[in-house]
Amino acid sequence: MPEFQDIYDIHRNLTGRTVQRGKPRKADEFILVIHLLLFDQQGRFLVQKRVKHKASWPDMWDISLGGIAQSGDDSRSAVTREAEEELGLHLDFTDTEPIFSFRNYNIWDDYWIAQIDSEHLELKLQPEEVAEAKWVTKPEWEELLHTHQVIPYIFQWTLFELYEKHFPGTRIFPFGYPEQIRGAVFDMDGLLLDTERVCSEAWDKTAEQFGFADIQKAKMACIGLNRAGTLEFFEKNYPDFDYQNFLSTAREFTKQALAVHVPVKEGAKEILEYLKSRQIRLAVASSTREETVRKQLEKAGLLQYFDQIIAGDMVQNGKPDPEIFSKACEALALPPESCITFEDSVNGIRSAYRAKTYPIHIPDIQPENQETIALSWKKFSSLTEAKKFLENL
């Protein structure tokens, strides 16, 4: 029985006309084609090899799935149907959209991306279409590209980056995976201790007192900076403002609040206990002064977990410079490639990445952005979630 496809115009509007599959179309007549990039939770990509007798691209490796939308299909229903028919997978694309689309000759091409659990998964392949299917890592995919065994796509070299962007919690880091995790370095404020909020409230109170209108911009810019970095920011952006007195007043408000109570972040004690039980050496790399770091960690009941402390007054260059994380790894007597790092701020992630550690981002006041997604090895909503990941690693 012949298949028919809906005809779209150049603006991707349905024309109400159809065409039989394989029949010629006019220059201004377009059909819809869907593709699926399918990854598993280990970050591997599903590829399939076309049979040798295929009319086009015989015996070549292809991306996970592709197909032509039938008449009555939209892009979502087409990719759902093709995944079931070609691979035997029941996938739900209800809350997602194609990651990109483009117009190609007489075709509108939609590309979807999905992640599934491949353990115990049995794919149902079409033997008349597919000779072989397998999961490949990024290096294995690039080897297929280098040896010209893959149908050429314009995005083929950035395929894994597309995956990393859409699934940052399981992304493949540019440095790969650590062969063995031997050390862990933690920021303190906003990561182990919920002190960034205390500091933020102190800054708001001080800004009202000083009539400083740009407080939100200043707070976001200074998160993760040490005292010298904060002063440099104010000198550059507000040279006529009495920032010395402002910062001194804000610190006093913060000090008074923390003298009453030092709030600990969810999962902080649990992840430290877990890492200690696995003989992982632990350090703190905080932009705060050493005396304050020790006092606050001791008051929070966390100081005893750490082998080393590197504080803001112990380095020449504060975050985002890598010095503080590099010194922390040196203090632990470990190469940075064997250390994971935990950070909540943009400047902290920059510093940890440049030190060649494996940064784990736990956003606090500053939300994630394109840069933190690209520079982080992993990203989780809490230390509790990070601990669960490490337990299964």
C-alpha positions, -999 to +999 in steps of 0.1 A: +000+000+000+015+034-010+026+059+016+017+096+014+034+126+029+019+160+036+032+189+016+046+220+033+054+254+018+088+272+022+076+288+054+067+253+068+029+259+066+008+229+056-006+233+021-034+207+024-018+187-004-001+153-002+024+135-024+031+097-027+064+087-012+092+088-038+073+109-063+089+141-076+079+174-060+080+210-072+107+234-059+084+250-035+069+218-021+085+203+010+080+172+031+089+166+068+117+142+078+126+134+114+158+121+130+166+109+165+200+111+183+197+085+210+221+083+240+223+060+270+230+070+306+267+061+301+269+089+275+272+064+246+255+071+212+234+046+193+245+041+157+232+018+130+248+004+099+228+003+067+226-030+048+248-035+018+220-036-007+205-002+002+201+021-027+216+051-008+246+050+016+250+012+016+272-003+043+276+030+060+271+039+097+242+063+103+228+081+133+203+064+156+171+068+136+156+087+107+123+086+088+098+104+067+067+118+084+035+102+070+004+122+061-013+133+093+019+132+113+035+161+130+071+160+140+064+146+175+041+118+164+065+109+136+095+105+158+074+086+184+061+062+157+095+057+140+112+049+173+087+022+179+087+008+144+125+009+137+139+002+172+110-012+192+113+017+217+083+034+234+096+069+240+076+099+253+085+132+235+055+151+251+075+177+269+104+181+244+110+198+211+135+192+182+169+204+192+172+220+158+156+221+124+166+233+089+154+234+053+173+211+030+163+210-007+127+198-007+128+187+029+122+201+064+146+182+087+138+179+124+164+165+148+153+152+182+175+140+211+167+115+239+185+096+266+175+061+278+187+034+301+204+008+278+209-019+305+189-050+296+176-032+265+168-053+234+165-033+202+142-046+175+159-038+142+145-040+107+168-066+090+158-053+055+172-019+065+198-023+093+228-047+093+240-038+127+235-014+156+258-006+186+264+020+213+296+040+208+316+064+230+328+097+218+363+084+208+347+055+190+324+078+171+353+100+161+372+070+149+343+061+126+344+097+113+381+097+107+379+065+087+350+078+066+326+051+076+297+075+086+271+091+064+282+128+064+262+152+085+271+189+089+269+185+127+287+152+130+317+165+149+296+183+174+271+156+180+283+147+215+284+184+224+247+186+216+241+157+240+262+174+267+243+206+264+209+189+267+218+164+294+244+183+316+239+159+345+255+131+325+276+150+301+310+139+288+336+162+301+363+175+277+390+158+298+369+125+298+365+107+331+390+105+360+407+071+359+404+071+397+390+097+421+415+101+449+407+136+461+378+160+465+381+198+469+351+218+482+342+255+481+327+266+514+303+296+511+271+286+492+283+251+488+289+235+522+275+263+542+244+283+533+263+315+540+259+332+506+223+339+515+233+354+549+259+375+531+233+385+504+209+397+531+237+416+547+246+433+514+210+442+508+207+458+543+240+477+538+230+489+503+197+503+517+217+521+544+243+535+518+217+542+491+235+519+467+211+511+438+233+486+419+233+460+447+220+430+426+246+434+399+274+438+425+263+407+444+262+385+413+296+397+401+313+393+435+301+357+444+332+335+446+357+364+447+381+369+475+385+402+493+411+415+468+389+405+439+358+422+454+378+455+460+390+453+424+355+450+411+343+480+431+373+501+422+367+494+385+329+498+384+322+523+412+353+544+418+334+573+434+315+551+458+326+546+494+330+509+489+356+504+517+331+515+543+303+496+525+322+463+525+333+467+561+296+474+572+283+444+552+309+421+567+300+432+602+263+424+595+273+390+581+296+383+611+267+392+636+243+368+618+268+339+616+277+344+653+242+332+661+240+303+636+260+288+607+235+271+583+248+239+567+237+230+531+216+199+525+237+168+521+270+184+532+278+162+561+265+131+543+287+135+513+318+143+534+312+112+555+307+091+523+339+103+507+359+098+539+346+062+540+360+057+506+395+070+516+391+101+495+413+129+507+394+162+513+403+199+510+386+232+512+393+259+486+375+290+498+379+327+489+372+335+526+400+342+550+416+311+567+407+322+602+370+326+592+370+294+572+382+273+602+358+290+627+327+286+605+335+250+596+342+241+632+309+258+643+291+238+616+306+205+627+325+200+594+361+209+601+372+174+612+365+160+577+392+180+559+428+171+554+438+205+540+424+241+539+434+267+513+418+300+519+416+334+501+444+350+521+467+321+512+469+327+475+481+356+453+454+353+427+417+346+437+391+328+417+386+326+387+424+321+386+431+284+391+457+290+418+435+281+448+424+248+434+459+240+421+473+246+456+446+225+472+456+195+450+492+201+458+484+202+495+466+168+491+497+155+472+475+145+443+475+154+406+444+176+396+434+149+371+425+126+401+405+153+419+368+163+417+359+198+428+326+211+441+315+247+434+284+268+434+296+300+416+306+309+381+340+321+392+346+290+412+337+267+382+361+287+360+389+283+386+383+246+390+382+240+353+414+259+346+431+239+374+423+208+353+402+192+380+367+177+374+343+204+385+309+195+399+284+224+398+258+227+426+241+261+417+232+283+447+223+320+442+239+323+408+220+301+383+238+280+357+246+295+324+261+285+291+296+288+305+291+267+336+274+240+316+304+239+293+330+239+320+314+216+345+320+178+345+287+173+363+259+195+376+234+185+403+207+204+423+222+194+457+251+177+474+226+149+482+221+143+445+258+144+439+264+118+466+239+094+449+258+099+416+292+091+432+277+060+449+268+046+415+299+057+397 
